[in-house]
């Protein structure tokens, strides 16, 4: 499916993902961890943090990650729970 054939919301989602990737691709590990901590704190303060959904997302991308990266993600998320 071409971008022009995608429903409008999917096309916008793809643009948002690309924009986020471009914004974060050159960040250091410390910068990325700080962003994650900030986002989780923000979600917790708004009462919308969903640990199970976050873990589910990590499990869905597990096959695309090096084992060390996956394990680091699990440790980071667990420490922020």
Buried (B, 14 or more C-beta within 10 A) or exposed (E): EEEEEEEEEEBEEEEEEEEEEEEEEEEEEEEEBEEBEEEBEEBEEEEEBEBEEBBEEBEEEEEEEEEEEBEBBBEBBEEBE
